[in-house]
Amino acid sequence: MGRQVIIIGGGASGMAAAIMAARQGAEVTILEHMDRVGKKILSTGNGKCNLTNLFLEKDCYHCSQPGFPMDVLECFGVKDALDFFEGLGIVTKNKNGYIYPNSEQASAVLDLLRLELSHLQVKIMTGCQILKQPCRKGRRFLIQSNYGDVLGDALILATGSKAAPVTGSDGSGYCLAESFGHRVITPLPALVQLRCAGKHFKQLSGVRCEAAVALVSGKKTLARSMGEVQLTDYGISGIPTFQVSRFASVALARKQAVRAILDFLPAKSKMETERFLTERAMQMPYLKTGDFLVGVLHKKLSAVLLKLSGIPAEQMVAKTPKSAWSRLADQIKSFEAEVTATNSFEQAQVCCGGVDTRDVMPETLESRLVPGLYLTGELLDVDGICGGYNLQWAWSSGCLAGIYAGGGCFVH
Ligand SMILES: Cc1cc2nc3c(=O)[nH]c(=O)nc-3n(C[C@H](O)[C@H](O)[C@H](O)COP(=O)(O)OP(=O)(O)OC[C@H]3O[C@@H](n4cnc5c(N)ncnc54)[C@H](O)[C@@H]3O)c2cc1C
């Protein structure tokens, strides 16, 4: 009989681990508490699944032990993940470095993972509830479930985080890891919308525009990002908001005040913006100020910025003093809002925090505390920025854990 590998959690990293462990000749069982595996994969990349990204560097990941993610990714990187997917039969599409399945269907990725699991005769137990904390029985692991007792020579915890719990990742994996003595850094929502104070947001709801977002706490800039920002009735969303959101989560959890500063003309400096407005005023003195920014910024946004600058919409541009353009430039370049909260785990794409990586070996993802126990994916204290980095993390950590749990060894 081959080595028996049990995997709790049939998400991205759990399925990758199962495939790799089975390829080493192990007998693999996935215990999944949902009615099917891989639910989260279906919602990735707006249903298109951004599998990975060709431009991957240290700054793409956050972890309390900053070198840990790259140590893992050096063992199993983007090229290895692409080979893995080619082996499954996925033809990929490269969109400026962002990698998708050629069909642009997340379901295709899940289908091919499931077909390979079936081909390798991996046993999948869906609707499986873990009744007691898993424990050691001699050198083996005992997992008591509603299906009965399951024994394994190696155990992989691939239960994900607390983000998007509707897909199955309800945070129960943290307790499983803690029961083996692992430290857990409080998980918080990341890649998530920010809720802001201010009555203007109702009026701004629905505006999408290019902007730079800076998060500031006291005098310190926590993070910056640029791209298409979405203004909503409660605050800000869109990719640049997501990219900085983890810093807001952490600061707010520490009870620090956080402000978001939006720059709606990031291509121009403050001085250039002021000059641009002054010249525009000379060019179009016949306009009412309410129409002054038509063609420059979204109409709803212009109305709010003019109001905040104290410029009445009915006033003629010709009658507007130069100092008003300076105030308007200030508002355009640094529209400020107090961040009161992030949206909840339900809306978050990932979590920051998780199992402390000091307790895990980066080359194999094996626990430093419990030999034969492996931890993968988002369960760990690693979060990537938007752009395929979180799935890459799931593939890298899952594949390595599967190989080593299955008794193999990985050489590029
Ligand atoms: C809307 C959305 C879009 C995203 N888009 C992208 C994208 O395009 N690109 C990208 O790189 N990343 C994306 N992500 C993030 C990415 O999907 C995750 O980082 C990745 O799926 C994490 O993999 P995982 O295996 O760690 O966890 P998950 O995929 O969450 O899998 C965990 C599995 O464990 C199961 N489980 C949990 N607890 C238990 C238990 N106690 N017993 C049994 N089973 C359990 C869960 O049901 C689940 O099936 C997106 C996330 C969301 C929510």
The ligand as a Tripos MOL2 file, in Angstrom:
@<TRIPOS>MOLECULE
LIG
   53    58     1     0     0
SMALL
NO_CHARGES

@<TRIPOS>ATOM
      1 C1        -13.9330   36.9060   -5.8070 C.3       1 LIG1
      2 C2        -12.5050   36.4380   -5.7940 C.ar      1 LIG1
      3 C3        -11.7390   36.5800   -6.9350 C.ar      1 LIG1
      4 C4        -10.3990   36.1890   -6.9180 C.ar      1 LIG1
      5 N1         -9.6750   36.2930   -8.0700 N.ar      1 LIG1
      6 C5         -8.3900   35.8840   -8.0890 C.ar      1 LIG1
      7 C6         -7.6270   35.9230   -9.2840 C.ar      1 LIG1
      8 O1         -8.1480   36.1900  -10.3790 O.2       1 LIG1
      9 N2         -6.3200   35.5890   -9.2080 N.ar      1 LIG1
     10 C7         -5.7190   35.2130   -8.0350 C.ar      1 LIG1
     11 O2         -4.5200   34.9570   -8.0310 O.2       1 LIG1
     12 N3         -6.4280   35.1090   -6.8960 N.ar      1 LIG1
     13 C8         -7.7390   35.4110   -6.8940 C.ar      1 LIG1
     14 N4         -8.4720   35.2890   -5.7410 N.ar      1 LIG1
     15 C9         -7.8190   34.6890   -4.5460 C.3       1 LIG1
     16 C10        -7.6850   33.1650   -4.6930 C.3       1 LIG1
     17 O3         -8.8940   32.6200   -5.1540 O.3       1 LIG1
     18 C11        -7.3000   32.5240   -3.3500 C.3       1 LIG1
     19 O4         -6.1360   33.1440   -2.8770 O.3       1 LIG1
     20 C12        -7.0490   31.0310   -3.4860 C.3       1 LIG1
     21 O5         -8.2090   30.3670   -3.9500 O.3       1 LIG1
     22 C13        -6.6410   30.4350   -2.1390 C.3       1 LIG1
     23 O6         -6.4800   29.0560   -2.2770 O.3       1 LIG1
     24 P1         -6.5520   28.1070   -0.9870 P.3       1 LIG1
     25 O7         -6.4000   26.7270   -1.4700 O.co2     1 LIG1
     26 O8         -5.6110   28.5790    0.0340 O.co2     1 LIG1
     27 O9         -7.9980   28.3310   -0.3730 O.3       1 LIG1
     28 P2         -9.4510   28.1570   -1.0070 P.3       1 LIG1
     29 O10        -9.3740   28.2010   -2.5060 O.co2     1 LIG1
     30 O11       -10.3080   29.1060   -0.3090 O.co2     1 LIG1
     31 O12        -9.8390   26.6640   -0.6150 O.3       1 LIG1
     32 C14       -10.0430   26.2480    0.7120 C.3       1 LIG1
     33 C15       -10.9270   25.0030    0.6850 C.3       1 LIG1
     34 O13       -10.9390   24.4070    1.9730 O.3       1 LIG1
     35 C16       -12.2700   24.0660    2.3170 C.3       1 LIG1
     36 N5        -12.3490   24.0460    3.7910 N.ar      1 LIG1
     37 C17       -12.1680   25.0770    4.6440 C.ar      1 LIG1
     38 N6        -12.2480   24.6820    5.9120 N.ar      1 LIG1
     39 C18       -12.4970   23.3590    5.8800 C.ar      1 LIG1
     40 C19       -12.7060   22.3720    6.8890 C.ar      1 LIG1
     41 N7        -12.6660   22.6890    8.1900 N.pl3     1 LIG1
     42 N8        -12.9470   21.1090    6.4920 N.ar      1 LIG1
     43 C20       -12.9960   20.7650    5.1800 C.ar      1 LIG1
     44 N9        -12.8280   21.6560    4.1850 N.ar      1 LIG1
     45 C21       -12.5640   22.9460    4.5270 C.ar      1 LIG1
     46 C22       -13.1000   25.1540    1.6650 C.3       1 LIG1
     47 O14       -14.4460   24.7620    1.5010 O.3       1 LIG1
     48 C23       -12.3660   25.3290    0.3370 C.3       1 LIG1
     49 O15       -12.8270   24.4280   -0.6430 O.3       1 LIG1
     50 C24        -9.8180   35.6460   -5.7300 C.ar      1 LIG1
     51 C25       -10.6150   35.4860   -4.5860 C.ar      1 LIG1
     52 C26       -11.9560   35.8630   -4.6220 C.ar      1 LIG1
     53 C27       -12.8000   35.6450   -3.4010 C.3       1 LIG1
@<TRIPOS>BOND
     1     1     2 1
     2     2     3 ar
     3     2    52 ar
     4     3     4 ar
     5     4     5 ar
     6     4    50 ar
     7     5     6 ar
     8     6     7 ar
     9     6    13 1
    10     7     8 2
    11     7     9 ar
    12     9    10 ar
    13    10    11 2
    14    10    12 ar
    15    12    13 ar
    16    13    14 ar
    17    14    15 1
    18    14    50 ar
    19    15    16 1
    20    16    17 1
    21    16    18 1
    22    18    19 1
    23    18    20 1
    24    20    21 1
    25    20    22 1
    26    22    23 1
    27    23    24 1
    28    24    25 2
    29    24    26 1
    30    24    27 1
    31    27    28 1
    32    28    29 2
    33    28    30 1
    34    28    31 1
    35    31    32 1
    36    32    33 1
    37    33    34 1
    38    33    48 1
    39    34    35 1
    40    35    36 1
    41    35    46 1
    42    36    37 ar
    43    36    45 ar
    44    37    38 ar
    45    38    39 ar
    46    39    40 ar
    47    39    45 ar
    48    40    41 1
    49    40    42 ar
    50    42    43 ar
    51    43    44 ar
    52    44    45 ar
    53    46    47 1
    54    46    48 1
    55    48    49 1
    56    50    51 ar
    57    51    52 ar
    58    52    53 1
@<TRIPOS>SUBSTRUCTURE
     1 LIG1         1 GROUP 0 **** ****
